[in-house]
Amino acid sequence: MLELTRDEKEYLFGKIRDVHDFPKPGIVFKDITTLLNDREAYGFLMNHLAQRYRDWDFEFVTAIESRGFIFGAALAAMLNRAFVPIRKPKKLPYTTVSEKYSLEYGVDEIEIHIDAFSTAKQNPPKVLLIDDLIATGGTAKAAVSLLQKINVECVEACFLVNLKFLKGDEEIVKTTPVYSVLEVF
């Protein structure tokens, strides 16, 4: 499987800005907008992902709102695959299926159109899930669970950045392989 070298990872890490105390004190936010603003770095990342997944057997790329869309839609286009968004409640205009998940202080929810995979040639439909970052893993775990609920096979969950010290990927790998382009220990 295609993975980046240490130098390539350092190159991409160098394009991601750390913002201290955002969104609250004590948090170091990984700001990907600086990577997106660098056409060479963004192109390098997207070409890496396209090379990694070019020959994989899946029909759809699905991504989690909202930063996951930046990578998911572009990758789907590069691979000539369909794109399916997973969104927060009341953002999709048609009938949806939802999955609730726990947050530090409450509950949140994600949704997908009930007919999102109606054009699938495979049974069950196979998808690649992508998002920008995995921290505690609540949203990603809910996304995998949502896909399973509607009988969709997630061939891999891909994250640009994995905050390994928060162990968000540990539950997901029990049911779905995880690939992290960059890892923070």
C-alpha positions as CSV (number, residue, x, y, z in Angstrom):
1,M,0.0,0.0,0.0
2,L,1.2,3.4,-0.9
3,E,2.3,5.6,2.0
4,L,4.3,8.7,2.2
5,T,8.0,8.9,3.2
6,R,9.1,10.7,6.3
7,D,10.3,13.6,4.2
8,E,7.0,13.8,2.3
9,K,5.1,13.8,5.7
10,E,7.3,16.5,7.0
11,Y,6.6,18.6,3.9
12,L,2.9,18.3,4.4
13,F,3.2,18.9,8.2
14,G,5.1,22.1,7.3
15,K,2.0,23.4,5.4
16,I,-0.4,22.9,8.4
17,R,-0.6,25.8,10.8
18,D,-1.0,25.2,14.6
19,V,-3.4,27.7,16.2
20,H,-3.1,27.7,20.0
21,D,-6.1,28.0,22.2
22,F,-8.6,27.5,19.5
23,P,-11.5,26.8,19.8
24,K,-10.9,26.9,23.5
25,P,-7.9,27.3,25.9
26,G,-5.5,24.4,25.9
27,I,-6.4,23.1,22.4
28,V,-3.8,23.2,19.6
29,F,-6.0,23.4,16.4
30,K,-4.5,21.9,13.2
31,D,-5.4,24.5,10.6
32,I,-5.5,22.9,7.1
33,T,-6.4,26.1,5.4
34,T,-2.7,26.9,5.0
35,L,-2.2,23.6,3.2
36,L,-5.2,24.2,1.0
37,N,-3.8,27.6,0.1
38,D,-0.6,26.1,-1.2
39,R,-1.5,24.7,-4.6
40,E,1.7,22.5,-4.8
41,A,1.1,20.9,-1.3
42,Y,-2.6,20.4,-1.9
43,G,-1.9,18.9,-5.3
44,F,0.8,16.7,-3.9
45,L,-1.6,15.4,-1.2
46,M,-4.5,14.8,-3.6
47,N,-2.2,13.0,-6.1
48,H,-0.9,10.8,-3.3
49,L,-4.5,9.9,-2.3
50,A,-5.4,9.3,-5.9
51,Q,-2.4,7.0,-6.4
52,R,-3.2,5.1,-3.2
53,Y,-6.8,4.5,-4.0
54,R,-6.8,4.3,-7.9
55,D,-7.0,0.5,-8.1
56,W,-9.2,-0.1,-5.0
57,D,-12.5,-1.7,-5.4
58,F,-15.1,0.9,-4.4
59,E,-17.7,2.9,-6.2
60,F,-18.2,5.9,-3.9
61,V,-16.2,8.3,-1.9
62,T,-18.1,9.6,1.2
63,A,-16.9,12.4,3.4
64,I,-17.9,14.0,6.7
65,E,-19.1,17.6,6.9
66,S,-17.5,19.9,6.2
67,R,-13.8,19.9,5.8
68,G,-13.9,16.3,4.6
69,F,-15.8,17.5,1.6
70,I,-12.7,19.4,0.4
71,F,-10.8,16.2,0.1
72,G,-13.6,13.7,-0.7
73,A,-15.2,15.6,-3.6
74,A,-11.8,16.3,-5.2
75,L,-10.7,12.7,-4.8
76,A,-14.0,11.3,-6.1
77,A,-13.5,13.4,-9.3
78,M,-9.9,12.4,-9.7
79,L,-10.9,8.7,-9.4
80,N,-14.0,9.0,-11.5
81,R,-16.1,7.8,-8.6
82,A,-19.4,9.1,-7.1
83,F,-19.3,11.4,-4.1
84,V,-21.7,11.1,-1.1
85,P,-21.8,13.7,1.7
86,I,-22.5,12.9,5.3
87,R,-23.9,16.0,6.9
88,K,-25.2,17.4,10.2
89,P,-29.0,17.3,10.7
90,K,-31.4,19.2,8.5
91,K,-28.8,20.0,5.9
92,L,-29.8,17.3,3.3
93,P,-33.0,18.1,1.4
94,Y,-34.4,14.5,1.0
95,T,-35.3,11.6,3.3
96,T,-32.3,10.7,5.5
97,V,-31.0,8.0,7.8
98,S,-29.2,9.3,10.9
99,E,-26.8,8.2,13.6
100,K,-26.4,9.9,16.9
101,Y,-23.2,10.0,18.8
102,S,-21.9,11.3,22.2
103,L,-19.9,14.4,22.6
104,E,-18.0,15.7,25.6
105,Y,-21.0,17.7,26.6
106,G,-24.1,16.3,24.9
107,V,-25.1,14.4,21.7
108,D,-24.8,15.2,18.0
109,E,-26.0,13.6,14.9
110,I,-25.1,13.0,11.3
111,E,-27.2,12.0,8.3
112,I,-27.1,10.6,4.8
113,H,-29.7,10.4,2.1
114,I,-31.6,7.2,2.2
115,D,-31.0,6.7,-1.5
116,A,-27.3,7.9,-1.6
117,F,-26.1,4.6,-3.0
118,S,-29.0,3.8,-5.3
119,T,-26.8,3.8,-8.3
120,A,-24.4,1.2,-6.8
121,K,-23.5,-1.7,-9.1
122,Q,-22.0,-3.6,-6.1
123,N,-24.1,-5.3,-3.4
124,P,-23.4,-4.2,-0.8
125,P,-22.1,-0.8,-2.1
126,K,-18.4,-0.2,-1.3
127,V,-17.1,3.2,-0.2
128,L,-14.1,5.0,1.0
129,L,-14.7,7.3,3.9
130,I,-12.5,10.5,4.2
131,D,-12.2,13.3,6.6
132,D,-9.6,16.0,7.4
133,L,-8.9,15.0,11.0
134,I,-9.6,12.4,13.6
135,A,-9.4,13.3,17.2
136,T,-11.6,11.5,19.7
137,G,-13.3,9.7,16.9
138,G,-16.9,10.3,17.7
139,T,-18.0,11.6,14.4
140,A,-15.9,9.1,12.4
141,K,-17.2,6.2,14.4
142,A,-20.7,7.4,13.9
143,A,-20.1,7.7,10.1
144,V,-18.8,4.1,9.9
145,S,-21.8,3.0,12.0
146,L,-24.2,4.9,9.8
147,L,-22.8,3.3,6.7
148,Q,-23.1,-0.2,8.3
149,K,-26.7,0.6,9.3
150,I,-27.6,1.0,5.6
151,N,-25.6,-2.0,4.5
152,V,-22.7,-0.2,2.9
153,E,-19.2,-1.6,3.2
154,C,-16.5,0.9,4.2
155,V,-13.3,-0.3,2.6
156,E,-11.2,2.2,4.6
157,A,-11.5,5.3,6.6
158,C,-8.9,7.9,5.5
159,F,-7.8,10.9,7.5
160,L,-5.4,13.7,6.6
161,V,-4.4,14.1,10.3
162,N,-4.8,11.5,13.1
163,L,-4.3,12.9,16.6
164,K,-3.1,9.4,17.8
165,F,-2.7,10.6,21.5
166,L,-6.5,10.9,21.6
167,K,-7.0,7.3,20.4
168,G,-10.0,8.2,18.2
169,D,-9.1,5.5,15.7
170,E,-9.0,2.6,18.2
171,E,-12.7,1.8,18.0
172,I,-12.9,2.3,14.2
173,V,-10.1,-0.2,13.4
174,K,-12.2,-2.9,15.0
175,T,-14.6,-2.8,12.0
176,T,-12.9,-0.7,9.3
177,P,-9.2,-0.3,8.2
178,V,-7.9,3.2,8.9
179,Y,-5.2,5.1,6.9
180,S,-3.8,8.3,8.3
181,V,-1.7,10.4,6.0
182,L,-0.1,12.2,9.0
183,E,-0.1,11.2,12.6
184,V,0.5,13.3,15.7
185,F,1.7,11.3,18.8
